[in-house]
Amino acid sequence: RAGALTLDPDTPGALVCSSITRATDSWLSTLWRAAAPDLVPRSSIWALGGYGRQELSFFSDLDLLILFDDDLASSPHAHSQVERFMRWVRLTRLELRHAVRTPAQMVSALSEDHRTPISMLDARLVSRGQDAHAHAHPRDLALPHLRAQDEGRAFSQLLLDGMRARHERAGATVYMLEPQLKTGVGGLRDLHALRWASLARFGLSPERLERAPAWSPHSTLSYTRSLDWLLRARHALHHALGRKHDRLRFPEQELLAHRLTGTPDTPTSARVESFMREHYRQARAAERLARRALLAWRQPALRPRPTPLGAHLHELDGTLGASTDGGFVPSLSNTLDAITLAHRLDLSLDPDLEHSLHEAQPRWRDDLSVEPELAARVGALLTDVHAPPERSHTLLELGVLTAAIPELSPLVCHVHHDTFHVYTTDEHSLRLSLIHISEPT
């Protein structure tokens, strides 16, 4: 029972998930042996969804796949034991969804609904009887189906389309004042899509990718940090409320800010702002990782192609990257060139290039003092009516706007607590400026 537990806010999110998962595995295995003794030798139980990914939080739902031999499919006795198992589970008021399949039914189900093979990617063995070793891992059935004839590129496009549609429903920005931890922009579902695509394309989870297109060691580190943050915030939210709830409303932001950030003498408003700044930073990283990877993985691997800016920048796998000769200097001028070129060619910035630009931010104020005309260039890029909307966000997220306009710094990720606004102050300002530029009065 979550209410009887003390949650250490510094405990890594994955470690809390692992502890809950182990306890759940043990409980369900014991219950299965007691409720269905005749099925145990010839059956296997697989965890799906968040349970399969070992991302359980307090009050999470459970998804199970129960596999048993084909000759038991029509056995009333077998189904009665499964029903007894489910009745016993429901006595705990736990939400558990289950599917009962034979190996043959598993294969036929792959084409019935695209969500079925996706769920099988997350499958994890919970219990297997001594006579059920012939049961294939569900992922081994799903991967050939998802890879089809194009090594999973169409599946990556499917995930990208789904992510874009979900983002539109969630407000189309990370910077919502009351963000959703699971299905919002930069939420856990973005990282899930990234995980599914990496499994289908390369057979590896994101933590184990080495040099896949649009991926780098910086990407792995960013993925791990974002996932840990989202899981820790979700654990704290569920634990504080005593129920499953994934939206960070204003009251919950104060609760979590006191648990996860600051010192006891830090004012509540400062804690909340610090907490939400960190959340937006991690959610932004999660969204960027997923979008960039899915864009690259939906197409065949390409050879590096020189760009109009010369040999120091190249186009590869849907991204704009710096060449390995070290000739690209991340000055503010070169950064503005790279942003302009990336949007002109409809490319994302390569992870290594983006990292080098972030590292160079402290030097851009010096660039502006030496070359004052750079501020006018920033203004021109921001007010270009023909520019894609994401350009202004790129300028903000890379720190270009705050370098050119230091007065903007206090507005970045600032949360304005009232009933009239839905975006952070910087996002609200950008949207108003874009409306004013595109529709002058």
N, C-alpha and C positions, 0 to 999 in steps of 0.2 A: 504494500500500500504506500503510495507516494507520500501521503501525509505523515507517515511515520518515519520518513527518511530525512536526513539532513543533507542538503545539496551544497557542496563546496564550490563556490563560483569559479575557482581557479582550476578545477578539474577539467582536463581536456574533454571536449564534447564526445569524441569517439570512445573514450574510456567509459563514460557514463552509459553510452549506447551498448557497449560490449557487456557491461555488468548486467543491464536489464535483459539483454539478449540471452546471456548464459542462464539466467534464472528462468526465463520463459521457456527455453529449450528443455531444461530439466523438468519443469512442471508439465509441459505438454507431453513429453515422452513418457513420463510416469502415468499420466492420465490415459494416454493411448493404450499402454500395456494393460491397464486395468479395465478399460471400457471395451476393447476389441482384441481379446487374447487370441482368438482364432485367426485374426487378420495379420497380426504382428509379424509372423515369419514370412509372409508373402506380400508385404506392403512396404512402401517407403513414404516418408512425409518430408515435404519440401517447403521451406519458408519462401514467400514471395514478397514483392513490394519492399517497404521500409524494413520489414522483419528480415527479408532475405538479404538486404544490403547492410544489415546490422546497424540501422539508424533508428532503432526504437527509442521513443521518449516516453515520459510518463503519460499514461492514458492513451497511448497509441492503439490504433486498430491492428489486428493481426490478419494476414492473408496466408492461407495454407493450400497446398496442392497435395492430395492423397492419391498415390499411385498404387494399384494392385493388379494382379495378373488378369489376363483376358477372360479366363474361365470363371472369374468371380464377378464379372460385370453384371450378370443377370441373377446373381444369388441374393434372394431376399434376406438370408441370414447375414450376409456381408453388409448389406445396406442398413440393416437394423442395428448392427454394431457401430457403424459410422454415426447413425442418428443418436445412439446412446452417448457416444463421445461428445457430440455437439451439444446435447442436452446438459451434460455435466459441465461443459465449458460455459454455457449460458447461465448457469447457476451463479457464476462469479460476476455476472453483468458485464462481461468483457465482450467487445465487438469483435467477432471473428468471422471472416468470410472464408469459405472453403469451396474447392472444386474436387470432385472425385473422377479420376480418369484411369483408363488402361493405357499402356504404351501405344497401342494402335489408335486410340482416340486422341492421344496427344498429337500425333502426326497430322491427323485430319483437322484438328482445331487450329493449326497454324494459319490456314488461309481464310478462316471464318471471320476473324477480327484482327486488325493490325496490332491491337493492344495485347493480344495473347502472346506472340513471340517476344514482345517487349517485356512482359511480366516474367517470361521464362529466362530472360537475361539475368535477372536478379535472384534466380532460384539458388537456394542453399540447403544442403541436406541437414535435416533435424534428426531423423531416425530411419534406419533401414533394417529390415528383417534378414535373417541368414539365408533365406531362399529368394531374396529380391535383388540379388547382385546384377541380374540382367537388365534392370531398369536403367536406362541411359540418363545421364544428367540432362535435364530440360534445356540447359544452355547449348548442349551439343546438338540438339534438334533445332533450336531457334537460329543459331548462327548461320548455317548454310541457307536457310530460308531468307534471312535478312540480307545476306551478302549477294544472293542470287547470281546474276551474271556480271555485276558491276562492282564487286568487292564492297558493297555497302554504301555506295555513293548516293543512290536513290533514297536509301533509308536516312542518310544524313540530311538530305533535302526535306524529307518528310518531317523530321524532327525540327528542322529550322523553320518550316512553315507553321508547325504547331506552336513553336516558341513565340513566333511573331504574333500569331493570333491571340495567344494567351497574354502577351504583353499589352496588346491593344485593349483587351478587356480589363487589364489591371491598371490602366492609366498611362501606358506607354513611356513611363519614366521610372528610374530608381527613386527619384526624389519626391515620393509621396509623403505627406506628413504622418500618415498612419499606414505604414507599409505592411505587406503580407509576407511572412517569413518563408512560406512554402511555395505559393503559386505566383507571387508578385515578381516584378522585374528584378532580377538579381537574387531571387529566392532559391530555395533548395531544388525546385523543379528544374531550373536552368542547369544546375550541376548534375542532376540526374540525366538530362538529355545529353550532356557532355559525356557522361559515363557510358550511356547506352551506345552512343556513336563510336566511342573509342573501343568498346568491346566488339562491335560489329565490324569496324574497319580494320582493327589491328589485333583483336583478341586480347587486349590488355585494358586494365582500368587506368584512369588518368594518373594515379600515383605512380604507375610503372611505365608510363610512356617515356621514351628516350628522346628521339629526334623525329617525331612525326611532324608532318606539315603543320605550320602555325603553332608549334609547341616548342618549348625550351625548358631548361631547368628553372627559369624564373616562373614559367607557367605552372610547373608542378608545385613550387613553393606557394604561389598565389592561390592555387586550387586548394591546397591543404589548409591554408590560413582562412580562406573564405568559408570552407566547409566547417572548420572548427568553430568559427564565430557563429554561424547560423545555427549549428547544433547546440552550442552553449546557450544562446539566446532562447532557443526553443525549449530546452530543458528548464531554464529558469522561469519562462513564461508559464509552461504547463504546471510546474511545481507550485508557483505562486498562486495560481488561480484554482488549482485542484481539479482541473479538467483540461480537455484538449481544446486549444484555442491558438490560432497562428497569426492573428492580426495584432500589430503593435499599436494599440490605441493610446491616447495621451495618458490615461491613468496607469496603464501597464508600462509605459515608458518610464514613468517615475519609479515604479516598483523595481524594474530591472536596472535602472540607473543606480539605485542605491545598492543593488546586489553585485553589480558587475564593474562599476567604475567609481573612482574618487575615493576620498577619505571621509571619515565620519563628520569632519567639520566643513566639508565642501558644501556650499549652498545647493539646494535641489535643482535650481535652474541651470547651474553650471554643470552639474552631474548629467542632467538630461541632455544638454547640448553636446557634451563630450561623448556620451553613449551613442547618440544618434549620428554624430559625425563619423564615429567608427563604424556604425552599421552601414551608412551610405558608402563609405569607402570600401568595405568588404563586399557589399551587394553590387557595387559598380564593377569591382574586379571580377565577380562571378559572372555577371552578364556579359562583360567584355570577353572573358575566356570562352564562354559557350558560343557566343555569336561568331567570334573569329575562327574558332575551330570548325564549327559546322559549315561556315562559308568555304573554308579550305577543303574540308573532307568530302564535300559533295561533288568535287570534280577530280579528274585524273591528275596524277602528279605531273608537275611541269618543270621544265628547265628554267633556270634563272634568265630573265629577260631584261636587258638594260632599259632604263627609263629616260624620258626627255631631259632629266637633270644630269645625265652622264653615268659614268661607271660606278660612282660611289653609292648609288641607290639602285635596287633592282626589284622587279616584280616576280613573285614566286608564290604559287599556291594560294592566290587570292589575297596576298599580303604585300605590303611595301616594306622592304628591309634594306639594311645597310650592307654593303659588300664586306667581305672578310679581310680586305687589305688595310682596314683601319683608316681609310681616307675620309670617311664621313665624320665631320666635327659637329657635335650637337649644339651649335650656337643658336641663338634665337632666330637669326636670319634663316639658317638651314632648317630649323624646326618649322618655320612658317612655310618654307618651300615644300617640305615633306607633307605637311597637312594639306596644302593646296593640291599637290599632286595626287595624294591618296584619294581625296574626294573627287578629283577630276576623273580618275581611273576607276572609281568605285571599289577601292581597296581598303582593307584594314591595315593598321600599322603592325609590323612584325613584333612579336614579344620582346626580342632583344633590342630592337630599335626603340620601342616604347620605353623600355627600362632605361636605356641610355639617356633618353630625353628627360625622364623623371629625375635622374641623377644630376642632370645639368641645370635644373631649375634655379639653384642659388646663384648661378653665374649670369642669368639673363638680365638682372637689374644692371649689371655692369655693361652688358651689351647695349642696353637702352641709353645709358649715359654717354656711351661712345658714339652710338648711332641713333640720334633722336628720331630719325625718320621711321624707325621700326615701330614706334607707337602708332604712327599714321597707317602703317601696313596692317597692324592688328585691327585698328578701327575699320579699315576697308574690308578686311576679311569678315568681320563681325556683321557689317551692314550691307554686304553684297546680297541683293535681292535674288540673284540667280544661284546662290550657294545652297547646298542641301542643308536641311535643319540640323543634322548631326554635327555640322562644322562648329557651331557655337558651343555645343557640348564638349567637343574635342578641345577647343581653345580653353574652356573652363577646366576640364579634367586634367589636362597636362600642366596647368598652372600658368599658361600664357596670359590669360586675362588678369590674373592677380599680380603678375609681374609688371604688366603695362599699366594697370589701374590698381594700385595697392589698397585703395579705399574699398574695393570689393571683398577683401579678405574676410572681414567680420560677417559677411553675408553668406559665405560658402557653407552649405549644409545647415544654415540657421533654421531652427524650427520655431515657427510663429504659432503659438497655441491660441487658436480661436476657432469659431465655427464657420468662418467665411473662406478660409484658404485651404487648399488641398496639397500644395507643393511647398517645398522649402523656399526661402527667400530668393536664393540665387536662381533656382529653376523658374520661379514665378517671374522674376525680372527678365530673364532671357525670353520667356514666352511672350511677355508684353512687348518687349523690344522687337521681336520678330513680327508680331502682329502690326506694330506701328510702321516697321520698315516695308512690309509687304502690302499694307493697305493705308497709305498716307492719306491724311485728311486735308 
